[in-house]
Amino acid sequence: MKKLTLLVLAVAALFGCTAPSASTPSHAQPNLPTPNALTEVSIVMGFVPNIQYAPFFVADKKGYFVAEGIRPKYNWGFEFDGVKLVGANQSDFAIVGGDQIIQARAQGIPIVYVANWFNAFPIEIVSFKDKQIVTPKDLIGKKVGLPGLFGASYTAWRALLFTQGIDESRVNVQDIGFTQAQALSQGTVDAAAVYANNEPVQLKLAGKEINEIRTWEYAHLVGNGVAASEETIQKRPELVRRFVRALLKGVADSIANPQEALQISIEALPDAGGQNLRASEAVLNASIPLWKNSKLGVTEISEWESMEKFM
């Protein structure tokens, strides 16, 4: 616990106790860096390009990264392990959840969470209305599908049971892979663990009436954010500050103007428009509430200590 607390305090000191304000209007940049003067910064995204990454597209389009002297290089795809690559200084940053940070630190990987993006750990337990599963206690005796007994969904599931005092043996847990919507529709399971801005959106667009148990309303875990290595923080603190500052401006703008963020994202992701426009807008609208934070970019020591205790 002491090591974790000191680590979080060190990051707070890096940013002057709070993350750079993204709501403050940016000053005019009369002398923007030339392309050759930009520092290429690699970021492991951990997923495929998607509308939920709108803040990055906005920060790119509106010149926030360029204004900070940065040219982002995105590494997309499941095959990239952001924790290991950042810990080994083979990538500058990665988008990871707080649970991954705690697990990595426990294994001696020198990775540090430097800025929050998802203020909520975005996992829900979703079910069809006719199942009458409204509260966590209603899950007792039911079949619940998880995409795997690992990762963010499993962590949030175990945290939900932990905070509600539910013995896991009283729930019939099934490993169903990433087939949640299909498993629910076929009646293979009564409920399933899903990402709040993915499967519930798809089900609603398909006209399904669902109940949603938002795990973050019962167990507050630190969600996705930006991570860097201890070495990067020590040797290039200004680069970390500049990257975070640019990204948080993209987050703030996306929250303040979703339609602009949608249009910018469609420019970066042509497949998000056209016949997929309605779905893209719905995913973005479901994501934005998860980004909102009274202090953009900031997490509290108490949140980390609570999560560490559970884990």
C-alpha positions in Angstrom: 0.0 0.0 0.0 2.8 2.5 0.9 4.5 1.8 -2.4 1.3 2.5 -4.4 0.6 5.7 -2.5 4.0 7.0 -3.0 3.7 6.2 -6.7 0.5 8.1 -7.1 1.9 11.1 -5.2 4.9 11.1 -7.5 2.6 11.4 -10.5 0.6 14.2 -8.8 3.9 16.0 -8.4 4.7 15.5 -12.0 1.6 17.5 -13.0 1.6 20.0 -10.1 -0.9 18.0 -8.0 -3.6 18.0 -10.6 -3.8 17.1 -14.3 -3.6 19.9 -16.8 -7.0 21.6 -17.3 -8.6 20.6 -20.6 -11.5 23.1 -20.2 -9.2 26.1 -20.3 -9.2 27.7 -23.8 -6.0 27.0 -25.6 -3.8 30.1 -26.3 -3.0 31.0 -29.8 0.0 29.2 -31.2 1.7 31.7 -33.6 4.8 29.5 -34.1 3.6 25.9 -34.5 6.4 23.3 -34.8 7.3 22.3 -38.4 6.6 18.6 -39.2 10.3 17.8 -39.0 10.5 19.4 -35.5 7.7 17.1 -34.1 8.5 14.3 -31.7 7.0 11.0 -32.8 5.2 9.5 -29.8 4.0 5.8 -29.9 0.8 4.9 -28.2 -0.5 1.3 -27.8 -4.3 1.6 -28.1 -5.1 -2.1 -27.4 -8.0 -2.3 -29.8 -9.0 -1.6 -33.4 -9.8 2.0 -34.5 -13.3 2.8 -33.2 -15.6 5.8 -32.6 -14.9 5.5 -28.9 -11.4 6.9 -29.6 -12.9 10.2 -30.7 -10.8 12.3 -28.3 -7.6 11.2 -30.1 -9.1 12.0 -33.5 -10.3 15.4 -32.2 -6.9 16.2 -30.7 -5.3 15.3 -34.0 -7.7 17.2 -36.2 -7.7 20.4 -34.1 -3.9 20.5 -33.8 -3.6 19.9 -30.1 -0.8 17.3 -30.5 1.0 19.4 -33.1 0.8 22.5 -30.8 2.6 20.4 -28.1 5.3 19.3 -30.6 4.0 15.8 -30.9 3.2 13.4 -33.8 1.3 10.5 -32.4 1.9 7.0 -33.8 -1.0 4.7 -32.9 -0.4 1.0 -32.5 -3.9 -0.6 -33.0 -4.8 -4.3 -32.4 -5.2 -6.9 -29.7 -1.7 -8.3 -30.5 0.0 -5.4 -28.8 0.5 -5.8 -25.1 0.7 -2.1 -23.9 1.8 -2.9 -20.4 4.8 -5.0 -21.4 5.8 -2.6 -24.2 5.7 0.5 -22.1 7.3 -1.3 -19.1 10.2 -2.3 -21.4 10.4 1.2 -22.9 9.4 -0.1 -26.3 6.4 2.3 -26.5 6.0 5.7 -25.0 2.4 5.4 -23.8 -0.4 2.8 -23.6 -4.1 3.0 -22.9 -4.7 0.7 -20.0 -7.1 0.2 -17.0 -6.2 0.7 -13.4 -6.5 -3.0 -12.8 -3.7 -3.7 -15.3 -1.5 -1.2 -13.6 -1.9 -2.9 -10.2 -1.3 -6.3 -11.7 1.8 -5.1 -13.5 3.3 -3.4 -10.5 2.8 -6.6 -8.5 5.0 -8.3 -11.1 7.7 -5.6 -10.9 6.8 -4.0 -14.3 7.8 -0.2 -13.9 4.6 1.2 -15.5 2.7 4.2 -14.1 -0.8 5.6 -14.7 -0.4 9.3 -15.5 -3.8 10.5 -16.6 -7.4 9.2 -16.4 -9.7 9.0 -19.5 -12.6 6.7 -18.6 -13.8 8.0 -15.2 -15.9 4.8 -14.9 -14.9 1.2 -15.3 -17.3 0.6 -18.2 -18.6 -2.9 -17.5 -22.2 -3.7 -17.2 -24.2 -6.9 -16.5 -27.0 -6.8 -19.1 -30.1 -8.9 -19.4 -33.5 -8.8 -21.2 -36.3 -7.2 -19.4 -38.3 -10.4 -19.0 -35.6 -11.9 -16.9 -36.3 -9.2 -14.2 -32.7 -8.9 -13.2 -32.5 -5.4 -11.8 -30.1 -5.5 -8.9 -26.9 -7.6 -8.2 -28.9 -9.8 -5.8 -31.2 -10.8 -8.6 -28.2 -12.6 -10.2 -28.2 -15.3 -7.5 -29.2 -18.6 -9.1 -28.9 -17.2 -12.6 -26.6 -18.1 -15.5 -24.2 -15.3 -16.2 -21.9 -15.3 -19.2 -18.5 -13.7 -19.1 -16.3 -13.2 -22.2 -13.5 -15.0 -20.2 -12.3 -15.5 -16.7 -9.7 -12.8 -17.1 -9.5 -9.1 -18.1 -11.6 -6.1 -17.4 -15.0 -7.9 -17.5 -13.8 -10.5 -15.0 -12.3 -7.9 -12.7 -15.5 -5.8 -12.6 -17.6 -9.0 -12.1 -15.6 -10.1 -9.1 -15.6 -6.5 -7.7 -19.4 -6.5 -8.0 -19.7 -9.7 -6.1 -17.2 -8.6 -3.5 -18.9 -5.3 -2.7 -22.4 -6.9 -2.6 -21.3 -9.8 -0.5 -22.5 -12.4 -3.0 -20.8 -15.8 -2.9 -19.7 -16.7 -6.4 -20.8 -20.2 -5.9 -24.4 -18.9 -5.8 -24.2 -17.8 -9.5 -23.8 -20.1 -12.5 -20.9 -18.4 -14.3 -20.2 -19.5 -17.8 -17.3 -18.6 -20.1 -19.0 -17.7 -23.4 -16.2 -15.8 -25.2 -17.2 -12.6 -27.0 -20.7 -13.8 -27.9 -22.7 -12.0 -25.3 -25.5 -10.6 -27.6 -25.9 -14.0 -29.3 -25.9 -15.9 -25.9 -28.5 -13.6 -24.5 -30.7 -13.8 -27.6 -30.5 -17.7 -27.7 -31.2 -18.0 -24.0 -27.9 -19.6 -23.3 -27.4 -17.3 -20.4 -29.7 -15.1 -18.3 -27.3 -12.1 -18.2 -23.9 -11.3 -19.5 -20.9 -9.0 -18.7 -20.5 -6.4 -21.5 -18.9 -3.1 -22.2 -21.4 -0.3 -21.5 -20.7 1.4 -24.8 -20.9 -1.7 -27.0 -23.3 -4.6 -26.6 -26.1 -2.6 -24.8 -26.0 0.0 -27.7 -26.3 -2.8 -30.2 -29.2 -4.5 -28.4 -31.1 -1.2 -28.1 -30.6 -0.4 -31.7 -32.0 -3.8 -32.5 -35.1 -2.9 -30.5 -34.4 -5.1 -27.5 -35.6 -4.0 -24.0 -32.8 -4.6 -21.5 -31.9 -4.1 -17.9 -28.4 -2.8 -17.1 -26.5 -3.2 -13.9 -23.7 -0.7 -14.0 -20.9 -2.3 -12.0 -19.2 1.1 -11.4 -22.3 2.2 -9.4 -21.4 -0.5 -6.9 -17.6 -0.9 -7.2 -15.5 2.1 -8.2 -12.5 0.8 -10.1 -10.0 3.0 -11.9 -10.9 3.0 -15.6 -8.8 3.3 -18.8 -6.2 6.0 -18.9 -2.7 6.8 -20.1 0.3 4.9 -18.8 4.0 5.6 -19.2 7.1 4.0 -17.8 9.0 5.2 -14.8 12.0 5.9 -17.0 9.9 8.1 -19.4 8.5 10.1 -16.5 11.9 10.6 -15.0 13.8 11.4 -18.1 11.1 13.1 -20.3 8.6 14.6 -17.9 7.7 17.5 -20.3 6.8 15.0 -23.0 4.4 13.3 -20.6 2.9 16.6 -19.6 2.5 17.7 -23.3 0.9 14.4 -24.4 -1.6 14.4 -21.5 -2.4 18.1 -22.0 -3.2 17.5 -25.7 -5.3 14.4 -25.1 -7.3 16.0 -22.3 -8.2 18.9 -24.6 -9.5 16.3 -27.1 -11.6 14.7 -24.3 -13.0 18.0 -23.2 -13.9 19.1 -26.7 -15.6 15.7 -27.4 -17.7 16.0 -24.2 -18.6 19.6 -25.0 -19.4 19.1 -28.7 -20.4 15.5 -29.5 -21.5 16.3 -33.0 -18.2 17.9 -33.9 -16.4 14.9 -32.4 -18.6 12.6 -34.5 -17.9 14.4 -37.7 -14.1 14.5 -37.1 -14.1 10.8 -36.2 -15.9 9.9 -39.4 -13.2 11.7 -41.3 -10.7 9.4 -39.6 -12.9 6.3 -39.8 -14.9 6.4 -43.0 -16.7 3.1 -42.1 -18.2 4.9 -39.1 -20.4 7.0 -41.4 -22.9 6.1 -44.0 -25.1 3.2 -43.0 -23.2 2.9 -39.7 -23.7 6.6 -38.7 -26.6 5.8 -36.4 -24.6 3.1 -34.5 -21.5 5.3 -34.4 -23.5 8.2 -32.9 -25.1 5.9 -30.3 -21.7 4.4 -29.3 -20.2 7.9 -28.9 -23.2 9.1 -26.9 -22.8 6.1 -24.6 -19.1 6.7 -24.2 -19.2 10.4 -23.3 -20.8 10.0 -19.8 -18.0 7.5 -19.0 -15.4 10.2 -19.7 -16.9 13.0 -17.6 -14.9 13.9 -14.5 -15.1 17.0 -12.3 -11.3 17.1 -12.7 -10.4 15.7 -16.1 -7.5 13.4 -16.0 -7.4 13.1 -12.2 -7.8 10.0 -10.0 -7.6 9.9 -6.2 -5.3 7.9 -4.0 -8.4 6.5 -2.2 -9.6 5.0 -5.4 -6.4 3.1 -6.0 -6.2 2.0 -2.4 -9.8 0.7 -2.5 -9.1 -1.2 -5.8 -5.8 -2.6 -4.5 -7.6 -3.9 -1.4 -10.2 -5.7 -3.5 -7.7 -7.1 -5.9 
